[in-house]
Amino acid sequence: MKNFDDQAFSNIHDDEVEIVDLDAANRSKQRSNRRQIPRLSSRTRVWLAFSTLVAVILLFILILKPGLPSPAPPPAKPGAVSLSLPASARAAQVSSENGIVFLNQPDGIIYALKASDGALLWHFKAPTRVSMQVIDQVVYLIPVNQSGVYGFVMALLADDGKVLWGQSIPYPGPVAPVISDGIIYVSGHDGDVIYALRARDGFQIWQFGVNQFPDFPPPFVSIEEKDGFVYLLSAENVLYVLRASDGYHLWSYRYKTYEANAGLPTIEDGIAYLNGQDGAIAALSASTGLPLWQYHPGAGPLWPALVQDGVVYVSEKGGTMSVLNGSNGTALHDYKNIGIVTSQPVVQNGILYINAADGWLEAFKASDGSLLWRYKPPAFILWPPQIVNNTVYIISPGGPNLMDKVLTALQASNGSLLWSYETGSLNYLLFRPGITGNIAYISLDNTSMEALSLHNGTLLWYYQSPTPILFLSAYNGTIYISSQDGRVNALQASNGALQWHFP
C-alpha cells in the first residue's frame, strides 16, 4: 500500500529545478557539496507540516477569542461567599417551583438550579433584561420596560430550558404584564396597545388600543383581570372594561378631572367598586357598567374603600368609619369617634382593625361595630396590622429612637399580649408564615438579618452579609438572599445554615 504523505513528498523532490554553474570544471565539486547537505526524512517533514498547522490554528484562536461564546457558568458550591462582582450589580429575581430555583439576573441570564444543592440544570441568555414568572412548569420572560425597543414574550420549559415559543411585541409599554387563566396580557406601542396571548403557545388572541375611540386618551398605565373581565386604566383616568375571552369592549368609565390617580376598581361578586377622590363610592355592574348605587361621605374618605365579604368600609376624615351593604349601598352601622385613621383598615375573620391617630390599635366586631379590645404600643403604629392564625402582629418604633422597631404579637380574640421583640432599624420584613414556616425574617440594615420565631418571639439565628442585602424570598424551608455582590445564598430556614450559593 502506498503512503499518501510519502508519495506527495516524492513528487515534489522529482520536480525540483537545479541551477548550476555552466563551468564544467566546477560541476563535480558542486555535486559533491550538494551531497553533503542532509535531507529530511519523510516522517520528519510530515511532523513539521503538522506542527505548522497547529501553530496557525492557535494563532487564529488567539485573534478570535473575544468573539467566541463564554463557557457555561460553574455549578453552585457550598461554602463562604467571596466578593467578586462590582458593587453596582443588582439583585437577582428568585422564584421556585417543583424543586427548581430560578434566578433572573439583571443582565438577562436565567439560571435554573436544583433546589436541594444548587447544581446548575440549565441557563438561558435573553436578548435584554426581562421580568420572569414561573407558572405550571413554564418560565415566561417579558422585557422590562424599554421604550423604543422591539420587544418579545418568550416561554421556556422549566425542566430543561427548551424554548417553547416566542412572540414579538412592538415597543413594550410601561404596563406590568399580567398572566391569568391561561392568558398573558402585555402592552406594546409604548402602552397604547394591549396584547392578549395564549399562554400555552403564544398565539395572539386579541389586541386592544385606545385609538379605537374618538377621544384617544394617552397610554394604559395599569391592567387587571378578574372573573373573565379585563380592566384597563389609561393615563387620563379612563377605565376600559373588556371581555377576557375575545377583547370585546364592554363599557368605559371616565373619572372626573380632580379624581386623578383613582386607580383600578375593587371587584367582588360581579360588582366593581370605584373610589373617587371627591369621596364618592360608585358601585357598577362588572359586566355592563350600569350604576348600582353611589355613596357620598360627608367629610370625604381618607383611604380607598375596603370591600370584604359583601360589606364596604369607608374611613372618613371626621373620624367615622361607615359600613355599607355592598349590593345596594345601604348603611349598616358606623364606628364613631375613632379619630383619624392612619393606615388602610384591615378586616379578617370577622374583626375590623383600625390604627387611630391617638396611637391605639382598635379591634371591632365587623358584624355590628361593637368594640372588642384596644391596645396601645410604646409609640404609634407604622403599618396596618398583619393577622396570621388568630395572631395580630404590629410594628411600632422602639422608644425615642424612631429607627429602632418593636414587633408585637397579640391574641386576635381579646388583644392580650403574647410577646414583643425589640430590634434595630427595620428595613425589610419577610412575613409569610405559610411559606416561611412561622418564621419572620427581619432585615435590620443593609447587611444584617434576624430570623425570629413567630410562636414565641425568640431569636432563632442571625445572618451577616458581606455586601448589602437587596432581596429576600422563601420557598419550602429555604430562605434565598440576593445581595449586591451578585450572589444568591440559600440558607436553611430553621437554623440559617448555608446550603449553597450561586455563583
C-alpha positions as CSV (number, residue, x, y, z in Angstrom):
1,M,0.0,0.0,0.0
2,K,1.3,3.5,-0.8
3,N,1.6,6.0,1.9
4,F,-0.2,9.2,0.8
5,D,2.2,11.6,2.5
6,D,5.3,9.8,1.3
7,Q,4.1,9.8,-2.3
8,A,3.4,13.5,-2.2
9,F,6.8,14.5,-0.9
10,S,8.4,12.1,-3.5
11,N,6.7,14.0,-6.3
12,I,7.9,17.3,-5.0
13,H,11.6,16.0,-5.0
14,D,11.4,14.8,-8.6
15,D,10.2,18.2,-9.8
16,E,12.9,20.2,-8.2
17,V,14.8,22.7,-10.6
18,E,18.5,22.8,-10.0
19,I,20.6,25.8,-11.2
20,V,24.3,25.1,-11.6
21,D,27.4,26.9,-12.9
22,L,27.9,26.2,-16.6
23,D,31.6,25.8,-15.9
24,A,32.1,22.0,-16.3
25,A,35.2,22.1,-14.1
26,N,33.2,23.0,-11.1
27,R,30.3,20.6,-11.7
28,S,31.9,17.8,-9.8
29,K,32.7,20.0,-6.9
30,Q,29.2,21.4,-6.7
31,R,27.6,18.0,-6.8
32,S,29.9,16.9,-4.0
33,N,28.8,19.9,-1.9
34,R,25.2,19.2,-2.6
35,R,25.5,15.7,-1.5
36,Q,26.9,16.9,1.9
37,I,23.6,18.8,2.6
38,P,21.5,16.5,4.8
39,R,17.9,15.7,3.6
40,L,14.9,15.5,6.0
41,S,13.1,12.2,6.1
42,S,9.5,11.9,5.0
43,R,8.3,11.3,8.6
44,T,10.1,14.5,9.8
45,R,8.7,16.6,7.1
46,V,5.2,15.4,7.9
47,W,5.7,16.3,11.6
48,L,6.9,19.8,10.7
49,A,3.9,20.4,8.5
50,F,1.5,19.2,11.2
51,S,3.3,21.5,13.8
52,T,2.9,24.4,11.5
53,L,-0.8,23.7,11.0
54,V,-1.3,23.6,14.8
55,A,0.5,26.9,15.3
56,V,-1.7,28.6,12.7
57,I,-4.9,27.3,14.4
58,L,-3.7,28.5,17.8
59,L,-2.9,31.9,16.3
60,F,-6.4,32.2,14.9
61,I,-7.9,31.2,18.3
62,L,-5.9,34.0,20.0
63,I,-7.1,36.5,17.4
64,L,-10.8,35.4,17.5
65,K,-11.1,34.6,21.2
66,P,-13.0,37.8,22.2
67,G,-15.8,36.8,19.8
68,L,-16.2,33.2,21.0
69,P,-19.1,32.3,23.3
70,S,-18.3,32.1,27.0
71,P,-18.4,28.8,28.7
72,A,-21.4,27.8,30.9
73,P,-21.0,29.1,34.5
74,P,-19.9,26.6,37.1
75,P,-22.5,25.0,39.4
76,A,-23.2,26.4,42.8
77,K,-20.9,25.3,45.6
78,P,-21.3,25.3,49.3
79,G,-19.0,27.4,51.4
80,A,-18.3,31.0,52.2
81,V,-19.3,33.8,49.9
82,S,-16.5,35.7,48.3
83,L,-16.7,39.2,46.8
84,S,-16.0,39.2,43.0
85,L,-18.6,41.4,41.3
86,P,-18.8,45.2,41.3
87,A,-20.9,46.9,43.9
88,S,-23.2,48.2,41.1
89,A,-24.6,44.8,40.5
90,R,-28.3,44.4,41.1
91,A,-30.2,41.7,42.9
92,A,-31.4,38.6,41.1
93,Q,-35.2,37.8,40.9
94,V,-35.7,34.5,42.6
95,S,-38.6,32.0,42.1
96,S,-39.0,28.4,42.8
97,E,-41.3,25.6,41.6
98,N,-41.3,21.8,41.8
99,G,-37.7,21.5,43.2
100,I,-36.1,24.0,40.9
101,V,-34.9,27.5,41.8
102,F,-34.9,30.1,39.0
103,L,-32.6,33.1,39.2
104,N,-33.3,36.0,36.9
105,Q,-30.1,38.2,36.6
106,P,-30.2,41.9,35.6
107,D,-28.2,41.1,32.5
108,G,-31.0,38.9,31.2
109,I,-29.5,35.5,32.0
110,I,-31.9,32.9,33.6
111,Y,-30.3,30.2,35.7
112,A,-32.2,27.1,36.8
113,L,-30.7,25.4,39.8
114,K,-31.6,22.2,41.7
115,A,-33.2,23.4,44.9
116,S,-31.6,20.7,47.1
117,D,-27.9,21.5,46.3
118,G,-27.8,24.4,43.9
119,A,-26.5,22.3,41.0
120,L,-26.9,24.1,37.6
121,L,-29.6,22.5,35.5
122,W,-29.6,24.9,32.6
123,H,-29.2,28.6,31.8
124,F,-30.6,30.8,29.1
125,K,-29.5,34.3,27.8
126,A,-32.4,36.6,27.0
127,P,-31.7,39.4,24.5
128,T,-32.3,42.0,27.2
129,R,-33.3,42.4,30.8
130,V,-36.6,40.6,31.5
131,S,-39.1,40.0,34.2
132,M,-39.8,36.4,34.9
133,Q,-42.9,34.4,36.0
134,V,-43.0,30.7,36.6
135,I,-46.4,29.1,36.3
136,D,-47.3,25.4,35.8
137,Q,-43.7,24.3,34.8
138,V,-43.3,27.1,32.3
139,V,-41.0,30.1,32.6
140,Y,-42.4,33.2,31.0
141,L,-39.9,36.0,30.1
142,I,-41.1,39.6,29.2
143,P,-38.7,42.5,28.7
144,V,-38.6,45.2,31.4
145,N,-40.0,48.5,30.1
146,Q,-37.6,49.8,27.4
147,S,-39.3,52.3,25.3
148,G,-38.3,52.3,21.7
149,V,-37.0,48.7,21.7
150,Y,-38.7,45.9,19.8
151,G,-39.8,43.6,22.5
152,F,-41.0,40.0,22.9
153,V,-42.7,37.4,25.1
154,M,-40.9,34.1,25.5
155,A,-41.9,30.8,27.1
156,L,-39.3,28.2,28.3
157,L,-39.8,24.7,29.6
158,A,-38.9,24.8,33.3
159,D,-37.3,21.3,33.3
160,D,-34.6,21.9,30.7
161,G,-34.9,25.5,29.4
162,K,-36.2,24.5,26.0
163,V,-37.8,27.4,24.2
164,L,-41.5,26.6,23.7
165,W,-42.4,29.7,21.8
166,G,-41.7,33.3,21.3
167,Q,-43.8,36.2,20.2
168,S,-42.6,39.7,19.2
169,I,-44.2,42.7,20.8
170,P,-43.6,46.1,19.1
171,Y,-42.2,48.7,21.6
172,P,-43.0,47.3,25.0
173,G,-45.0,49.7,27.2
174,P,-44.9,50.7,30.9
175,V,-47.8,48.3,32.0
176,A,-46.6,45.4,34.1
177,P,-47.5,42.2,32.4
178,V,-50.3,40.0,33.8
179,I,-50.7,36.2,33.5
180,S,-54.1,35.0,34.4
181,D,-56.3,32.0,33.4
182,G,-54.0,30.9,30.6
183,I,-53.7,34.3,29.0
184,I,-50.8,36.8,29.1
185,Y,-51.6,40.5,28.9
186,V,-48.7,42.7,27.8
187,S,-48.5,46.2,26.5
188,G,-47.0,47.3,23.2
189,H,-46.5,50.5,21.2
190,D,-45.3,52.3,24.4
191,G,-48.5,51.4,26.2
192,D,-51.1,52.3,23.5
193,V,-52.0,48.7,22.7
194,I,-52.7,45.7,25.0
195,Y,-52.0,42.2,23.5
196,A,-53.6,39.1,24.8
197,L,-51.5,36.0,24.1
198,R,-52.4,32.3,24.7
199,A,-50.0,31.1,27.4
200,R,-49.6,27.6,26.0
201,D,-48.4,28.6,22.5
202,G,-48.1,32.4,22.3
203,F,-51.0,32.7,19.8
204,Q,-52.3,36.3,19.8
205,I,-56.0,36.0,20.8
206,W,-56.8,39.7,20.5
207,Q,-55.4,43.2,20.8
208,F,-56.9,46.4,22.1
209,G,-55.8,50.0,21.5
210,V,-57.1,53.3,22.8
211,N,-57.0,54.7,19.2
212,Q,-60.2,52.7,18.6
213,F,-62.1,55.6,20.4
214,P,-62.5,59.2,19.3
215,D,-61.2,60.8,22.5
216,F,-57.9,58.8,22.2
217,P,-56.5,59.3,25.7
218,P,-52.8,58.6,26.5
219,P,-51.4,55.1,27.1
220,F,-52.6,52.5,29.6
221,V,-50.9,52.6,33.0
222,S,-52.3,49.5,34.7
223,I,-54.2,46.3,34.0
224,E,-56.1,43.7,36.0
225,E,-58.0,40.5,35.1
226,K,-60.7,39.1,37.3
227,D,-63.6,36.8,36.8
228,G,-63.4,36.8,33.0
229,F,-63.1,40.6,32.6
230,V,-60.1,42.8,31.9
231,Y,-59.8,46.2,33.5
232,L,-57.5,48.8,31.8
233,L,-56.8,52.2,33.2
234,S,-55.4,54.9,31.0
235,A,-53.1,57.8,32.0
236,E,-56.1,60.2,31.7
237,N,-58.1,58.1,34.2
238,V,-60.4,56.4,31.7
239,L,-61.4,52.9,32.8
240,Y,-61.9,50.4,30.0
241,V,-63.6,47.0,30.7
242,L,-63.1,44.2,28.2
243,R,-64.3,40.6,27.9
244,A,-61.2,38.5,28.5
245,S,-62.1,35.8,26.0
246,D,-62.1,38.0,22.9
247,G,-61.2,41.5,24.0
248,Y,-64.6,42.9,23.3
249,H,-65.1,46.3,24.8
250,L,-68.0,46.2,27.2
251,W,-68.0,49.6,28.9
252,S,-65.9,52.6,30.0
253,Y,-65.9,55.0,32.9
254,R,-64.2,58.4,32.9
255,Y,-63.1,59.6,36.3
256,K,-63.5,63.3,37.0
257,T,-60.6,65.6,36.5
258,Y,-60.0,66.0,40.2
259,E,-60.0,62.2,40.7
260,A,-56.5,61.8,39.3
261,N,-54.8,58.5,40.2
262,A,-58.1,57.0,41.3
263,G,-56.8,53.5,40.4
264,L,-58.4,50.3,39.3
265,P,-61.7,49.3,40.9
266,T,-62.1,46.7,43.6
267,I,-64.0,43.7,42.2
268,E,-66.1,41.3,44.2
269,D,-69.2,39.2,43.4
270,G,-69.7,40.8,40.0
271,I,-69.6,44.4,41.3
272,A,-66.9,47.0,40.5
273,Y,-66.4,49.5,43.3
274,L,-64.8,52.7,42.2
275,N,-63.1,55.2,44.6
276,G,-63.4,58.8,43.7
277,Q,-61.1,61.4,45.2
278,D,-64.2,63.6,45.9
279,G,-65.4,60.9,48.4
280,A,-68.0,59.2,46.2
281,I,-68.0,55.4,46.2
282,A,-69.6,54.2,43.0
283,A,-70.8,50.6,42.6
284,L,-71.2,49.4,39.0
285,S,-72.1,46.1,37.4
286,A,-68.9,44.5,36.3
287,S,-70.4,43.1,33.1
288,T,-72.3,46.1,31.9
289,G,-71.0,49.2,33.7
290,L,-74.5,50.2,34.8
291,P,-74.6,52.1,38.1
292,L,-76.0,50.2,41.1
293,W,-75.5,52.8,43.8
294,Q,-73.4,55.7,45.0
295,Y,-72.3,56.9,48.4
296,H,-71.0,60.4,49.3
297,P,-69.4,60.5,52.7
298,G,-69.8,63.9,54.5
299,A,-66.1,64.5,55.2
300,G,-64.6,62.5,52.4
301,P,-62.6,59.3,52.6
302,L,-59.0,59.0,53.9
303,W,-58.4,55.6,52.3
304,P,-59.8,53.7,49.4
305,A,-63.0,51.8,50.3
306,L,-62.3,48.4,51.8
307,V,-64.6,45.6,50.4
308,Q,-64.8,42.4,52.3
309,D,-67.4,39.6,52.1
310,G,-70.1,41.9,50.6
311,V,-69.5,44.7,53.0
312,V,-67.9,48.1,52.1
313,Y,-65.9,50.0,54.8
314,V,-65.3,53.7,54.2
315,S,-63.0,55.7,56.6
316,E,-64.0,59.3,56.7
317,K,-61.9,62.4,57.6
318,G,-64.1,63.3,60.5
319,G,-63.1,60.2,62.5
320,T,-66.1,57.9,61.4
321,M,-66.0,54.6,59.7
322,S,-69.1,54.0,57.6
323,V,-70.2,50.4,56.9
324,L,-72.4,49.8,53.8
325,N,-74.2,46.8,52.2
326,G,-72.1,46.0,49.1
327,S,-75.1,45.1,47.0
328,N,-77.3,48.2,47.5
329,G,-75.2,50.7,49.4
330,T,-77.5,51.0,52.4
331,A,-75.8,51.9,55.7
332,L,-75.3,49.0,58.1
333,H,-73.7,50.8,61.0
334,D,-71.0,53.4,61.9
335,Y,-67.8,53.3,64.0
336,K,-67.8,56.8,65.6
337,N,-65.2,58.8,67.4
338,I,-62.3,56.7,66.3
339,G,-60.2,59.6,65.3
340,I,-58.1,59.9,62.2
341,V,-57.4,56.5,60.7
342,T,-53.7,56.5,60.0
343,S,-53.4,53.4,57.7
344,Q,-55.6,51.3,55.5
345,P,-58.1,49.4,57.7
346,V,-58.0,45.6,57.8
347,V,-60.8,43.1,58.1
348,Q,-60.1,39.4,58.8
349,N,-62.1,36.6,60.5
350,G,-65.0,38.9,61.3
351,I,-62.8,41.6,63.0
352,L,-62.1,45.1,61.8
353,Y,-58.7,46.5,62.8
354,I,-58.1,50.3,62.8
355,N,-54.9,52.3,63.5
356,A,-56.1,55.6,65.1
357,A,-54.1,58.8,65.2
358,D,-54.0,58.7,69.1
359,G,-51.7,55.6,68.8
360,W,-54.3,52.9,69.7
361,L,-54.9,49.8,67.7
362,E,-58.7,49.2,67.9
363,A,-60.5,45.9,67.1
364,F,-64.2,46.0,66.3
365,K,-66.7,43.2,65.7
366,A,-67.4,43.6,61.9
367,S,-71.0,42.5,62.1
368,D,-72.3,45.2,64.4
369,G,-69.4,47.6,65.1
370,S,-69.0,46.8,68.8
371,L,-65.6,47.4,70.3
372,L,-63.8,44.2,71.2
373,W,-60.5,45.5,72.5
374,R,-57.8,48.2,72.3
375,Y,-54.0,48.1,72.5
376,K,-51.5,51.0,72.7
377,P,-47.9,50.2,71.9
378,P,-45.0,52.4,73.2
379,A,-45.2,54.5,70.1
380,F,-47.5,55.0,67.2
381,I,-48.1,52.1,64.8
382,L,-46.5,52.5,61.4
383,W,-48.2,49.9,59.2
384,P,-51.5,48.1,59.0
385,P,-51.5,45.0,61.3
386,Q,-51.0,41.6,59.8
387,I,-53.2,38.8,61.1
388,V,-52.0,35.2,60.8
389,N,-53.6,32.2,62.5
390,N,-55.5,34.3,65.1
391,T,-52.5,36.3,66.0
392,V,-52.2,40.0,65.3
393,Y,-48.7,41.3,64.5
394,I,-47.9,45.1,64.7
395,I,-44.8,47.1,64.1
396,S,-44.1,50.3,66.1
397,P,-41.0,52.5,66.9
398,G,-39.0,51.3,69.9
399,G,-38.8,54.4,72.1
400,P,-37.2,57.8,71.3
401,N,-35.1,56.4,68.5
402,L,-37.6,56.1,65.7
403,M,-35.2,54.0,63.7
404,D,-35.5,51.1,66.2
405,K,-38.6,49.0,65.9
406,V,-40.7,46.7,68.1
407,L,-42.6,43.7,66.7
408,T,-45.5,42.8,68.9
409,A,-47.8,39.8,68.8
410,L,-51.4,40.0,70.2
411,Q,-54.2,37.5,70.7
412,A,-56.7,38.3,68.0
413,S,-59.8,37.4,70.1
414,N,-59.0,39.7,73.1
415,G,-55.9,41.7,72.3
416,S,-53.8,40.2,75.1
417,L,-50.0,40.5,74.7
418,L,-48.3,37.3,73.6
419,W,-44.8,38.6,73.1
420,S,-42.8,41.5,71.8
421,Y,-39.4,41.7,70.3
422,E,-37.2,44.8,70.1
423,T,-34.9,45.1,67.0
424,G,-32.8,47.7,65.3
425,S,-33.6,49.7,62.2
426,L,-36.1,47.5,60.4
427,N,-35.5,47.9,56.6
428,Y,-37.4,44.8,55.4
429,L,-39.7,42.2,56.8
430,L,-40.4,38.9,55.1
431,F,-43.6,37.8,56.8
432,R,-45.4,34.8,55.3
433,P,-45.7,32.1,57.9
434,G,-47.4,29.7,55.4
435,I,-44.3,29.8,53.3
436,T,-41.5,30.6,55.7
437,G,-42.6,28.1,58.4
438,N,-43.8,30.5,61.1
439,I,-40.5,32.5,60.9
440,A,-40.2,36.2,60.4
441,Y,-37.1,37.5,58.6
442,I,-36.1,41.0,59.7
443,S,-33.6,43.0,57.7
444,L,-32.0,45.2,60.3
445,D,-29.9,47.3,58.0
446,N,-28.3,46.9,54.6
447,T,-26.2,43.9,55.6
448,S,-27.7,42.0,58.5
449,M,-30.8,40.0,59.1
450,E,-32.5,38.2,62.1
451,A,-34.8,35.2,61.9
452,L,-37.5,35.3,64.6
453,S,-39.8,32.6,65.7
454,L,-43.5,33.7,65.4
455,H,-44.5,31.2,68.1
456,N,-42.8,32.9,71.0
457,G,-40.8,35.8,69.6
458,T,-37.4,34.3,70.3
459,L,-34.3,34.9,68.0
460,L,-33.5,31.7,66.0
461,W,-30.5,32.9,64.2
462,Y,-28.6,35.9,62.8
463,Y,-27.1,36.4,59.4
464,Q,-24.4,38.9,58.3
465,S,-23.9,39.6,54.6
466,P,-20.6,40.9,53.2
467,T,-22.5,43.3,50.9
468,P,-25.9,44.9,51.1
469,I,-29.0,42.6,51.0
470,L,-31.2,43.6,48.2
471,F,-33.9,40.8,48.1
472,L,-35.3,38.1,50.3
473,S,-37.5,35.2,49.3
474,A,-38.5,31.9,50.8
475,Y,-39.7,28.6,49.4
476,N,-40.2,25.2,51.0
477,G,-38.0,25.7,54.1
478,T,-35.2,27.6,52.4
479,I,-34.5,31.4,52.5
480,Y,-32.9,32.9,49.5
481,I,-30.8,36.1,50.0
482,S,-29.8,38.1,46.9
483,S,-27.0,40.6,47.7
484,Q,-25.3,43.5,45.9
485,D,-22.3,41.4,45.0
486,G,-24.5,39.4,42.6
487,R,-24.6,36.3,44.8
488,V,-27.7,34.3,45.9
489,N,-27.3,32.4,49.2
490,A,-29.6,29.6,50.1
491,L,-30.0,29.2,53.8
492,Q,-31.8,26.5,55.9
493,A,-34.8,28.4,57.3
494,S,-34.7,26.7,60.7
495,N,-31.1,27.4,61.6
496,G,-29.6,29.7,58.9
497,A,-27.0,27.1,57.8
498,L,-25.7,27.8,54.3
499,Q,-26.9,25.1,52.0
500,W,-25.3,26.5,48.8
501,H,-24.6,29.7,47.0
502,F,-24.6,30.8,43.3
503,P,-22.4,31.6,41.6
